[in-house]
């Protein structure tokens, strides 16, 4: 499978697309603002300590305060101590230690934290503290931070606050895992934690030693700046989108990088010489006349990834609805009527939907709770086939996922690790017209609502005529198919009603006015 990284650089924005055999499967968007701060390290100041939530708000220099859980404050020794206290208090609770795949996720909140472990015993308001952003702000939620710093290199992740050695689960050979662990123990001169990344497979001792030295020196620089800087301040900035793509994806997830900026192309070449001198990677400067994303047919794919409805090749379709709490995906047969029987039609639609759902979840970077409503299947064999295909399709996703069994209602519940904004939240904002509701009152409903308000207010109004200002479309209805509403009210209250269109009004906006008309003089009609 040919894997390519296509990078579009602009003064205000960098976009990176990962292609597999010419099809976009992931897209990363980084703008020159404060939306992409994941991985950055700040010297912050504790704003508020919340004992009831066992958390604290930390000012790191942004409008939204960062959120810090108690688990992300404890050092490794305190963490073990608190775990033991928790086990003694409730034997049914299982120890929730650090894991390779969840290193930047906090454990579940304490049910009954011991005084030694409570947030109010660890932090005080006004305290300066070094934190790293684990998750950028998403929607109304501020960034999530941790005191457990992690610095990613090409082969390893350094965790200077945790005494732990881990190895990526993608390195499955036990002999290789043992070799890496033994080699690190021989080179480690401190109690820092290290995690081997997938790229570390078959690494030699000399290369590993250089990586450890580089990461340790980076941590020393961070500590020095922390000592000489007052809160709130940026202490360490993570690599930008282009360099992260080179470090994390090139040579592991991709075979080639194509970039449209000569300046960034030269920077990437220098970056490779410094960080990855032993690897011969293909980096190409794109010099075509049209946009690089248009040349690789990426722009249209991104536009389609923002739509709710996605059509399947058979004629069926899926609908993706994103809410504040979860994402719901509905599967429908659509125009597909099948060729054999009803059960086979449903099975084929569901199987085709599985592939598309796995693709869309990865492309859109959908995270959190995901509920999938498959078309109901009667045969157990068909249900098993769909679930097997679902697990297989999600294996390509690097983000951690957890898929629960199919329910009796045909629902699949799954979770996907969320560390950054999804594509929709990155590129879109709520509709200014419907305020994110997705629906507007119909014209007829608005007319009926105005009718009810006029009927209610007319009883108390002293004027002898009414004026209603409305959107032009509503005015047209009142003068056309819904004219009977106006006639009915004029007859009931013996007062004329004038409808005036206001082009600048929202379609649901209207205002009712009363007025006193002068009595006609003698001789006037």
N, C-alpha and C positions, 0 to 999 in steps of 0.2 A: 504494500500500500504506500503510495507516494504522499508524504506529508509535507506541507509547505506553510511557512509563516509569511504573511503578506502584511507589511507595515506601511501605513499612511501617516505621514508627519505633516503637521501644519503648525503655525506659530501658537495657536490657541488650543490644539487638540492632537492627541496621538491615538490612532486606532490600529489594533493588531488583530488579524483574523487567522485562525488556524484552519487550514484546508486539508481534507483527506480525499485523495483522488479528485481534486477540483471542487469538492463540496465543502462549504463552510460548516464547521461543527462547533467552533467557539469564537467569540469576539470579545475583545477587551477594549474599553474606551476610557481614556484618561484625559481630563481637561485641566487647563491651567487655573484651577480654583481649589477649593478646600474639600472637594467631594472624595478625593482618593488619598486618604491619609493612612490607610491600613499598613501596618509595619513601621510607621514612624514612631520615634521615641520622644516624649516630651517631659519636661520638668513642670509638673502641675502643682496646684494648690487645692487641698481638700475644702470644698465649699460646705457640704452638709454630710453628716453621718446619720444613717437611717437604721437604728437598731431593729425596728420592726421588719425590715426587709433584709437585714444583714448585708447592707451595701452602703456605698457612699457616692456622692457626686463630686467629681474632680474638675476644676477649671483648668483647661489646657490651652486656653486662648481663643476659643471659638464661641459663637453665640449659644450653642447647645453644650451644656456640661456633659462630661463623659461619665459613664456608669461603671462602677468598680465593685464586683462581688467580693465577699469575704474570702472565698477560696483563692481569689487572685491576689490576695494580700499576704497570705501566710507563706513563710519560707518552708523549705522541705522538712526541716525538723519539726516545726510547729504543725505542719500538715499531718505528719505521721502521728504526732501526739494527739491531735484532735480526732483523727480517725480512730485511734484506740479508745479514746473517751466515748466516742459515738458507738463503737462496737460494744463497749461495756454497758452502755445505757440501754441499748436495744440489740439483742443478739441476732435479730433477723436482718438488720442492716448489713449490707455487704460493703467491703472496702472499695472505694471508688478512686483508685490510684491513677497516676499519670499513665497515659497510653500514647503510643506513637502517632496514631491517627487523630487523637483528640487533644493534642498538646496545647492548643490555643482555646479550648473550650473549658468553661468552668464546670465543676461538678454540680450536682443538684444542691439546692439550698438546704441549709441545716434545718432539721426538724426542731431540735432543742439544743442550740450550741452551748457548750460549756463556757463559763466566764472567761477562761483563758483564751478562748477562740473567738469570742464575740467581736464584732466589728468595732464597737465602742472601746474595746480594750486594745485595739491595734492602731486606730487612727483618731486624730482630733481635728476639729475644724481649724483651718489656717495652716495646717502642716504641709510642708513641701515634700513632694513625692515623685519618684521617677517611674513613669508608666509607658507602656507600649500599646498602641492601638491594635486590638485584635479584630475589631469589626468597625468599618466606617459607619457613619450615621446612615440609617435607612428610614425614610419617611419621617415620622415625628420622633423617632427614637434617636437619641444622641449616640455618639461613638461608644463602643465597649472597650475598656482598657484593662490591662493586667500589669502587675509588678513583676511577673515572671517573664523576663526579657528573653527573646529568641532572635538570633542572628543567623540568617541563612547564607550558606556558601554554596558552591556548586555540588559538593559531595556530602556536606554535613550541615547540621543545624546546631549552633552553640546555644546552650541554656545555662548562663552563668549563675543563676539563682537556684538551680535544682541539681542535686547529685544523682544523675540518672544516665544510663547508657541504653539507647534504643536503636533498632534497625528497622527500616521500612519493611512492611509486610510483603511488598512486591518482590523482595529478595527471599525466595522460598527455599533455596538450597541450604540445608543445615550446616554443611561443611563450610560454605562461604560465610554464613552468619557467625560461626564460631571463629573463623579466621579474622574477620573484621573486629569482633569483640576483643580477641586476644591482642591484636595489633594496636588497638586504641589503648588498652590498659598499659601497654608498654610505652606508649608515647605520652599519655596523659600525666601532667605534672601538677594538677590541681584537682579539686573536687567539683569542677564544672560538669554540667551535663552535656552529652553529645548524642545526636541522632543521625544515623547514616541514612542518606537519601538513596533513592533507587539508582542514581548514577554512580554510586560508590561501589557497585559490584565490580570485582576484579581490580580494584584500585591497589596501587603499590604503596609501600611504606613511605617512600620519599615524597610522593604527591600528597599523601595524607598528612605528613608532617608539615608541609608548606601550608596546607589548608588550615590546620589547627593554629599555626603561628599567625596566619592572616586574621582569623576570627578573634583570637585572643588580643591581638593588637587593636582591632576595631573596638573591642569591649573596653580596653584601657583608655582609648581616646574618648569614648562615651563617658566613662567615669570621670575623667579629667575635666571635661566640659561641664559635667553635672556639678562638680565641686566649685567651678568658677562662674556659674550662671545662676541667676535668680529666676524664680517662677514668675510668670509662665513663659516658657520658651521651648522652641524646637531644638532638641539635642542631636537627633540623628534622623536623616531622611532616607527612606528606603529607595531602592532603585526605581527609575521610571518604568513605564510600561514596556518600552522597547528592550531595555536591558534585562528586565525580569523575564521577558519572553526568551531572550537569548540564554539566560542562565537556567531557567526552569524547563523550557520546552525544546530549544534547539539541541540536537544530538540525542535527545531522549524521546521527545514527542514529534519532532519534525526533522526532515532531512535537508531543508533548504530555507533560506530567508531571503525575501525580496523586499527592498525598501526604496522609497521614492525620494528620499532626501540625501543629497550628497554629504552634507555635514553630519547627519546621523549615521550614514554609511561608514564614514571615516571613524566616527566615535565607536561604532560597533566593532570595527576591525581592531582598534586599539584595545577595546575591552576584551576581545577574544585573546589577544596576545598577552594581556596581563593576567587574566583569570583562567583562561583555557588554552594555554600555549601548546599543549600536547595533542590537541584535537584539530583535525583538518576539516572545517565545515564550509559549506557552500553559502556564500553571502553575495547577493547580486544587487546592483544598483539599477532600479527601474528608470528608464529615460523616455518612456512613451509619451505621446501627446495627450491622450485622454487620462482621466483619473485612474490611479492604480486599482481602486476598488471597482470601478466600472470595467476596466480591462479584464478583471478576474470574475466578473459577474457577482460581486459581493453586495453591492449597493441594493440591488433588488431583493436579495435574500434577507437582508436586514429589515427592509421595509415590510416584507411578508411576515417576519418574526414579530412584528408589533401588532399584528391583527389578531383578533380573538378567534376567528374561524380559520381552520386549516383543512384544506381538502385532501382526501386520500386518492390514490390513483384509481381505485375501484369505483369511486363515486361517493363513498362515504365521507364523513368529516368528523373532526374533533373541535370542541369549543373550549378555549382556555380562559377562565375567569379568575382574575387575581383580586383577592380581598385583603383587608388589613391583617386578618388572622391566618388565612390559608389560601391555597390555590386549588380550584376545582376544575377538573377536566372531564368533559362529557363526550362520550363516543356515540355516534349516530350512523345509521346505514345510508342516509341521504338518498342519492339517486341509484344506489346499488341495489339490485333486486335479485342477484344471484342466478345461478344456472341449474343447480340441482334441487336442494330443498332448503327449508327455512333454517334448520340448525347449521348447515354448512355455510349459508350466507352470513349468519351471525358470527360464526367462528372465523371466517376469512376477514370480516370487517374488524373484529377485535384483534386478530393477529397483526393486521396491517396497522391498526391504531397503536399497538405496542411499540413498533419500530419508530413511528412518527412521534409518539409521546417521549420516548427516550431521547430522540434527536432534538425535539423542541425544548425539553427541560434543560439539556446541556447547552444548547445554543442561546436560549433566553436567560440562562443562569438562574433558573427558578429554584428557590430554597425554602426551607421551613417545612410546614406540613402541606402535603399534596394529597388530595382525594381524587381518585379516578373512578368514574362511573362507567363501567363497561356495559355493553348490551347483555341482558340476562341470558345465560346459557343453561340449558336443561341437563346436558350430559356432563358427568364428572370428568370424563376423559378430556373433554374440550376445556373445562376450567383448568385442569392440570396443565394442559398444553399452553394455555395463555399465560399462566403464572411462570412456567418454566422459561417461556420466551421473554417474559418481563425481566426476570433475574438475569438472563443472558444478555439482554439488550443494555441493561444498566451497568454491566461490567466495564464498558468502555469509558464510563464516567469517572474522572479522577476524584470528584467530590464524594465524600462518604455518604452512602444512602442506606436506608433501612426499610425493607419492604415487608409489610404484614400480609398474612394470608387473605385470600378473597373471602368476603363476607357473604352471608346468605342473600343480601340485597344486590350482589354483584359489584360491590365497592372494593377498591384496593386503597389502603392507607399506607403512605410512605413518607419518610422524611429525607431531606437532602441538606447537607451542611451548607449554611449560608454565611459567607464571609465578606461579601461585597454586594452592592446594589445589582438587582437584575437589570436586564436590558431595557425593559419598559420604564422602570424608575430612573434609569440613567438618561434616556433619550426623551422621555415624555413628562408631562405634568398634567394634573387634572384639567378637564375641559372648563374653560372660563365661563361657558354658557350654562352647562348643567351642573357645574361644581363637582364633577366626578361621579354624579349619580348614574349616568349612562342613560337616563330617561328624562323626558319632558312630558308635562301634561298635554294631552291632545287638545286641539283647538276647541272641540265640542265640550270637553271637560272644563276648559277655562270659561267658555260662555256660560255654562251652567253654574259655575262658581260665582261669576259676576251677577247672574240672576239672583242667586240666593242672598248675596251680600246686599244687593239693591233692595230686595224684598224686606230684609231685616232692618236696613237703615232708613228706609222710606217712612217708616212709622214714626220716627223721632225727628225727622228733618222738617224744618219750617219752610224751606224754599218751595217755589212753585214749578221748578223744572230741575232736571238732572243732566249733568254732563259727565260722560265716562271717557277717559283717555286710555287707549289700548294700543297694542302692537297692530300694524296694518293688516296682518293676516286675520286677526281676531275681528277687527273692524269690518273686514270683507265678509266674514261669516255672519256678523250681526245684521249686515245689510243684505245678506243672501239667504242661505239655507236656515239660519238660526234667527231670522227676523221675527219669527213668531214669539220669541222670548221677550223682545222689546215691546211688541204690540200688546202682549199679555200684561206686562207691568204698567204700561201707559193706561190701559183700560182699568186695571185694578186700583191704581192710585190717582187717576185723572191728572197725571202730570206728564208732560212731554220728556222724552229721554233722547239726548243727542250723543252720538258715538263719534269720537274724533280719533283718527290714527296718529300715532306718534312713532316715527321711524326709528328713533333711538331707544325705544323701550325693549326690554327683554320680552320674549313672547308670553311669559307668564305674568308679566307686570301690568298692573292697571291701577287707575286712581278714579275715585268717584267724587264729584263735586256737586254741591247744590247752589242754586242761584235764585235771586228774586228778579223776575222780569217786570219792567214798569207796566202799569195798567194802561191800556190803549186810550188815547184821547178821543173826544167826540169826533165823529167823522172818519176815524181810522178803523179799519177792519181788524 
